[in-house]
């Protein structure tokens, strides 16, 4: 899988401190169970807030499906919630 990020995230340096790996894994696993092997994943936006962390992902699969997800981690109970935006 190829991983990319939007340039505004790189410019802000947010991914240097952002604990996003669990969110990426949850998003990729969600898509792979429903739409096929993920070939590319683009982090469109990411943020760490007081009570949660989230990423917006755009993914493409080996079957040509395009999927967008909002993946959120609630810091109170560490629950990871995957919300499909497009394609699933």
C-alpha positions in Angstrom: 0.0 0.0 0.0 1.2 3.5 -0.8 0.6 6.2 1.8 0.4 9.9 1.0 -0.7 13.0 2.9 -2.1 16.3 1.8 0.7 19.0 1.8 -1.1 21.2 4.3 -0.6 18.5 6.9 3.1 18.2 6.1 3.4 22.0 6.3 1.8 22.0 9.8 4.0 19.1 10.9 1.0 17.5 12.6 1.9 13.9 11.6 5.2 14.1 13.5 3.2 14.0 16.8 -0.1 12.7 15.7 -0.8 9.1 16.9 -2.5 8.1 13.7 -1.3 4.6 13.1 -4.2 2.9 14.8 -6.7 5.1 12.9 -5.0 4.3 9.6 -5.1 0.6 10.4 -8.8 0.7 11.3 -9.6 2.6 8.1 -7.6 0.2 5.9 -9.1 -2.9 7.6 -12.6 -1.5 7.2 -12.2 -1.0 3.5 -10.4 -4.3 2.9 -13.2 -6.3 4.5 -15.8 -4.6 2.2 -14.1 -3.5 -1.0 -10.8 -5.3 -1.7 -7.1 -4.8 -1.1 -6.2 -1.2 -0.5 -3.6 0.1 -3.0 -3.3 3.7 -2.0 -4.3 5.7 1.1 -4.2 9.5 1.2 -4.5 11.3 4.5 -6.6 14.4 3.6 -6.9 15.9 7.0 -6.0 15.0 10.6 -6.4 16.6 14.0 -5.8 16.0 17.7 -8.4 17.7 19.9 -8.9 17.6 23.7 -11.4 14.7 23.6 -10.7 12.9 20.3 -8.3 12.3 17.4 -9.4 11.9 13.8 -8.3 11.5 10.2 -10.1 11.8 6.9 -8.8 9.2 4.4 -9.2 8.7 0.7 -8.5 5.1 -0.4 -8.4 3.2 -3.6 -8.6 -0.6 -4.0 -7.2 -3.1 -6.4 -10.7 -3.4 -7.8 -10.8 0.3 -8.7 -13.1 1.3 -5.9 -12.7 4.8 -4.4 -13.6 5.2 -0.7 -13.5 8.1 1.7 -13.6 7.6 5.5 -13.7 9.7 8.7 -11.9 7.7 11.4 -12.2 9.0 15.0 -10.7 7.8 18.2 -12.6 8.9 21.3 -10.0 9.5 24.0 -12.3 8.9 26.9 -12.9 5.2 26.1 -10.3 4.7 23.3 -13.1 3.6 20.9 -12.2 3.9 17.2 -15.2 4.7 15.0 -15.1 4.4 11.2 -17.6 6.5 9.4 -17.9 6.0 5.6 -18.2 9.2 3.6 -18.1 7.9 0.1 -17.9 4.6 -1.7 -18.8 1.9 0.9 
